[in-house]
C-alpha cells in the first residue's frame, strides 16, 4: 500500500529527495531570499540610487558605516557618485535576475521546440537543426554575445536577445536527446495510431516526458546567463548605466580597487557570487533528484 502511495505521489518523492540534501535546501532558501530582496527592492532599499534628487556628490566613496549629512547610514559604503551600495545591490539584483531568468526562459522555449522537432521529424530537418546546434556550440558564448552587442548596442533587451542566441543550442541538444529516448515508446505510437495532430503529439505527449532534464538545464542556464550578463556589463557592452546590474556595479568600482576603495566592487561581487552559487546548488540537486541514474 505504501509503495502504491509513493507511486501516486511523485511530487512528494521529489520534494523529499530534494530536502534530503541540506546544502541544496540552504541554497534554495538563499535563492528565495535573494529573489524577495530583488522584487521588493524599492521598499527595502534605503534610497533609490538612480534618483538624482536623492544623491549628493559629497557622499561619494564613503566607507562602510559612514553617515550622510541627512543622517542616512551607508552600511556598505557609497560609490563615486554618492549612491548607497546596499541600495545599488538590491536594484542590481533585480536587473540581473530579470536578464538571467528571462533569457533562459525564452532560450528554453526556442531551443526545446527545435530539439523536439528534430527528434520527432528526423531526416533532413533533424540534420539541419543539429548542424546549426553544432555550429552554435563551436563558438565561445561570450565571444558570440560580444559580437552581437557590438552590432546592436547595449540595453537590457539587447542583452537578453544576445543571451537567447547563445543559450538556445544547449536546450535543443538536451531536448533532442531526451525526446529520442521517448520517441519509440508505446504511448507515442498509440498517439500516432489515433491520428492525433503532430503538434499535439509533440507538445502534449512528448514534451511533458522530456521536462525533467530541461528543468535541470534551465536552472544551470539561469546562473550562466547571470554570469554572462555580468561579464558583458563589466566590459561595457551590457546594460546601460541608468539600469545597472551587479556586473556594472563591479565595473564602476574596479578603478578604485588599488586606492583602497574596495567596497565599491567587493560587495556587488559577493552578491553576484552568492546568487550564482545558490542557483547552481539548486540545479545540481534537481539533477540528482530528477535523474535516478545520478542519485547517490
C-alpha positions as CSV (number, residue, x, y, z in Angstrom):
1,X,0.0,0.0,0.0
2,X,2.8,2.4,0.9
3,X,4.5,1.6,-2.4
4,X,1.4,2.4,-4.3
5,X,1.0,5.7,-2.5
6,X,4.6,6.6,-3.3
7,X,4.0,5.9,-7.0
8,X,0.9,8.1,-6.9
9,X,2.8,11.0,-5.3
10,X,5.9,11.6,-7.4
11,X,5.9,15.3,-6.4
12,X,6.2,14.3,-2.7
13,X,9.0,12.0,-3.6
14,X,10.9,14.7,-5.4
15,X,10.4,17.1,-2.6
16,X,11.6,14.6,0.0
17,X,14.6,13.7,-2.1
18,X,15.5,17.3,-2.6
19,X,15.1,18.1,1.1
20,X,17.5,15.2,2.0
21,X,20.4,17.4,0.8
22,X,20.7,20.2,3.4
23,X,23.2,22.1,1.3
24,X,20.7,22.3,-1.5
25,X,17.9,23.4,0.8
26,X,20.2,26.1,2.1
27,X,20.8,27.2,-1.5
28,X,17.1,27.2,-2.2
29,X,16.3,29.3,0.9
30,X,19.1,31.7,0.0
31,X,17.8,32.0,-3.6
32,X,14.3,32.7,-2.3
33,X,15.6,35.5,-0.1
34,X,17.6,36.9,-3.0
35,X,14.5,36.9,-5.2
36,X,12.4,38.5,-2.5
37,X,15.0,41.3,-2.0
38,X,15.1,42.0,-5.7
39,X,11.3,42.1,-6.0
40,X,10.8,44.4,-3.1
41,X,14.0,46.5,-3.6
42,X,12.0,49.7,-4.0
43,X,10.5,49.1,-0.5
44,X,13.6,47.8,1.3
45,X,16.4,49.9,-0.2
46,X,17.4,53.0,2.0
47,X,17.3,55.1,-1.1
48,X,16.7,55.0,-4.8
49,X,20.3,55.0,-6.1
50,X,19.2,56.2,-9.5
51,X,17.1,59.1,-8.5
52,X,19.3,62.2,-8.9
53,X,17.4,64.1,-6.3
54,X,18.4,61.7,-3.6
55,X,22.2,61.8,-4.5
56,X,24.9,64.1,-3.2
57,X,28.3,64.0,-4.9
58,X,29.8,64.9,-1.5
59,X,28.9,61.5,-0.3
60,X,31.0,59.8,-3.0
61,X,33.3,56.9,-2.0
62,X,32.3,56.9,1.7
63,X,33.4,53.8,3.6
64,X,31.0,51.2,5.0
65,X,29.2,52.6,8.1
66,X,29.6,56.2,7.1
67,X,26.7,58.6,7.7
68,X,25.5,61.3,5.3
69,X,24.6,64.9,6.2
70,X,20.9,63.8,6.2
71,X,21.6,61.0,8.7
72,X,21.4,58.1,6.2
73,X,23.8,55.4,7.2
74,X,25.7,53.8,4.3
75,X,26.1,50.3,5.7
76,X,28.1,49.1,2.7
77,X,29.6,52.5,1.7
78,X,28.9,54.5,-1.4
79,X,30.3,54.6,-5.0
80,X,31.9,57.5,-6.7
81,X,28.5,59.2,-7.4
82,X,27.4,59.0,-3.8
83,X,25.0,56.1,-4.4
84,X,24.4,53.8,-1.4
85,X,25.9,50.5,-2.3
86,X,23.3,48.4,-0.4
87,X,20.6,50.1,-2.4
88,X,22.6,49.7,-5.6
89,X,23.0,45.9,-5.0
90,X,19.3,45.4,-4.3
91,X,18.3,47.2,-7.5
92,X,21.2,45.5,-9.4
93,X,19.9,42.1,-8.3
94,X,16.6,42.9,-9.9
95,X,18.1,43.6,-13.3
96,X,20.5,40.6,-13.1
97,X,17.7,38.2,-12.3
98,X,15.3,39.6,-14.9
99,X,18.0,39.3,-17.6
100,X,19.1,35.8,-16.4
101,X,15.7,34.3,-15.9
102,X,14.1,36.0,-18.9
103,X,16.8,35.0,-21.4
104,X,16.9,31.4,-20.1
105,X,13.1,31.1,-20.4
106,X,13.0,32.4,-24.0
107,X,16.0,30.3,-25.0
108,X,14.4,27.3,-23.3
109,X,11.2,27.7,-25.3
110,X,13.0,28.2,-28.6
111,X,15.7,25.5,-28.1
112,X,13.3,22.9,-26.7
113,X,10.9,23.4,-29.6
114,X,13.6,22.9,-32.1
115,X,15.1,19.9,-30.3
116,X,11.7,18.2,-30.1
117,X,11.1,18.9,-33.7
118,X,14.4,17.5,-34.7
119,X,13.9,14.3,-32.7
120,X,10.3,13.8,-33.9
121,X,10.7,14.7,-37.6
122,X,14.1,13.1,-38.2
123,X,15.7,13.1,-41.6
124,X,16.8,16.4,-43.2
125,X,15.0,18.5,-40.6
126,X,16.9,16.9,-37.8
127,X,20.2,17.1,-39.7
128,X,19.7,20.8,-40.4
129,X,18.8,21.7,-36.9
130,X,21.6,19.7,-35.3
131,X,24.2,21.1,-37.7
132,X,23.1,24.6,-36.6
133,X,23.4,23.5,-33.0
134,X,26.9,22.2,-33.6
135,X,27.8,25.4,-35.3
136,X,26.5,27.5,-32.4
137,X,28.2,25.5,-29.7
138,X,31.5,25.5,-31.6
139,X,32.0,29.2,-30.7
140,X,32.6,30.6,-27.2
141,X,29.3,32.0,-25.8
142,X,30.9,35.2,-24.6
143,X,32.5,35.9,-28.0
144,X,29.2,35.5,-29.8
145,X,27.4,37.7,-27.3
146,X,30.1,40.4,-27.6
147,X,29.9,40.4,-31.4
148,X,26.1,40.7,-31.3
149,X,26.1,43.6,-28.7
150,X,28.8,45.4,-30.6
151,X,26.5,45.4,-33.6
152,X,23.1,46.1,-32.0
153,X,24.2,48.2,-29.0
154,X,23.8,47.9,-25.2
155,X,20.5,47.7,-23.3
156,X,18.5,45.2,-21.2
157,X,16.5,43.9,-24.2
158,X,19.6,43.6,-26.4
159,X,21.5,41.7,-23.7
160,X,18.6,39.3,-23.3
161,X,18.5,38.8,-27.1
162,X,22.2,38.1,-27.3
163,X,21.9,35.6,-24.4
164,X,19.0,33.8,-26.1
165,X,21.1,33.4,-29.2
166,X,24.0,31.9,-27.3
167,X,21.9,29.7,-25.0
168,X,19.2,28.1,-27.2
169,X,21.5,25.4,-28.6
170,X,22.1,23.8,-25.2
171,X,18.3,23.4,-24.8
172,X,17.9,22.0,-28.3
173,X,20.6,19.3,-27.8
174,X,19.2,18.3,-24.4
175,X,15.6,18.2,-25.7
176,X,16.6,16.1,-28.7
177,X,18.5,13.6,-26.6
178,X,15.5,13.2,-24.2
179,X,13.0,13.0,-27.0
180,X,14.9,10.3,-28.9
181,X,14.6,8.0,-25.8
182,X,10.9,8.7,-25.6
183,X,10.2,8.6,-29.3
184,X,9.9,4.8,-29.6
185,X,7.8,4.3,-26.5
186,X,4.3,2.8,-26.7
187,X,2.4,6.0,-25.7
188,X,3.8,7.9,-28.7
189,X,2.9,5.0,-31.0
190,X,-0.6,5.0,-29.6
191,X,-1.0,8.7,-30.0
192,X,0.2,8.4,-33.6
193,X,-2.2,5.5,-34.1
194,X,-5.1,7.7,-33.1
195,X,-4.1,10.1,-35.9
196,X,-3.5,13.0,-33.5
197,X,-2.0,16.2,-34.9
198,X,1.8,16.2,-34.8
199,X,1.7,19.4,-32.7
200,X,-0.4,17.6,-30.1
201,X,1.8,14.5,-30.1
202,X,5.0,16.6,-29.7
203,X,3.8,19.2,-27.1
204,X,1.0,17.2,-25.4
205,X,2.7,13.8,-25.1
206,X,6.4,14.1,-25.9
207,X,7.3,17.3,-24.2
208,X,5.9,16.5,-20.7
209,X,8.1,13.4,-20.5
210,X,11.2,15.4,-21.5
211,X,10.7,18.2,-18.9
212,X,13.0,16.8,-16.1
213,X,16.3,17.3,-17.9
214,X,15.1,20.6,-19.4
215,X,14.2,21.9,-15.9
216,X,17.7,20.9,-14.7
217,X,19.5,22.6,-17.6
218,X,17.2,25.6,-17.2
219,X,18.4,26.3,-13.6
220,X,22.0,26.0,-14.7
221,X,21.4,28.3,-17.7
222,X,19.9,31.0,-15.5
223,X,23.1,31.1,-13.4
224,X,25.2,31.0,-16.6
225,X,23.1,33.9,-18.1
226,X,23.6,36.0,-15.0
227,X,27.4,35.4,-15.1
228,X,27.5,36.2,-18.8
229,X,25.5,39.4,-18.3
230,X,27.8,40.5,-15.5
231,X,30.8,39.9,-17.8
232,X,29.2,41.8,-20.6
233,X,28.3,44.7,-18.4
234,X,31.8,44.7,-16.8
235,X,33.2,45.0,-20.3
236,X,30.9,48.0,-21.1
237,X,28.6,46.2,-23.6
238,X,25.8,45.1,-21.2
239,X,23.1,47.1,-19.6
240,X,23.3,50.9,-19.6
241,X,24.3,52.9,-16.5
242,X,20.7,54.0,-16.0
243,X,19.7,50.4,-15.4
244,X,22.7,48.9,-13.7
245,X,23.2,45.3,-12.9
246,X,25.7,43.7,-10.5
247,X,28.2,43.4,-13.2
248,X,28.1,47.1,-13.9
249,X,28.4,47.9,-10.2
250,X,31.5,45.8,-10.1
251,X,32.9,47.6,-13.1
252,X,32.2,51.0,-11.5
253,X,34.5,50.3,-8.6
254,X,37.2,48.5,-10.4
255,X,39.3,51.6,-11.0
256,X,39.3,52.4,-7.3
257,X,40.4,49.0,-6.0
258,X,44.1,49.9,-5.9
259,X,43.3,53.1,-4.0
260,X,41.7,51.2,-1.1
261,X,38.0,51.8,-2.1
262,X,37.4,48.0,-2.2
263,X,33.8,48.1,-1.1
264,X,32.5,49.6,-4.4
265,X,33.3,46.3,-6.3
266,X,33.7,43.9,-3.4
267,X,30.1,43.8,-2.1
268,X,28.4,43.6,-5.5
269,X,30.9,40.8,-6.3
270,X,29.9,38.9,-3.2
271,X,26.2,39.3,-4.1
272,X,26.8,38.0,-7.6
273,X,28.8,35.0,-6.2
274,X,26.1,34.1,-3.7
275,X,23.4,34.3,-6.3
276,X,25.2,32.1,-8.8
277,X,26.2,29.6,-6.2
278,X,22.7,29.3,-4.8
279,X,21.2,28.7,-8.2
280,X,23.9,26.1,-9.0
281,X,23.2,24.3,-5.8
282,X,19.5,24.0,-6.6
283,X,20.3,22.9,-10.1
284,X,22.7,20.2,-9.0
285,X,20.3,18.7,-6.6
286,X,17.5,18.8,-9.1
287,X,19.8,16.9,-11.5
288,X,20.2,14.2,-8.9
289,X,16.6,14.0,-7.9
290,X,15.1,14.0,-11.4
291,X,17.6,11.6,-12.9
292,X,17.6,8.3,-10.9
293,X,20.9,7.2,-12.5
294,X,22.7,10.1,-10.9
295,X,21.2,9.7,-7.4
296,X,23.8,8.9,-4.8
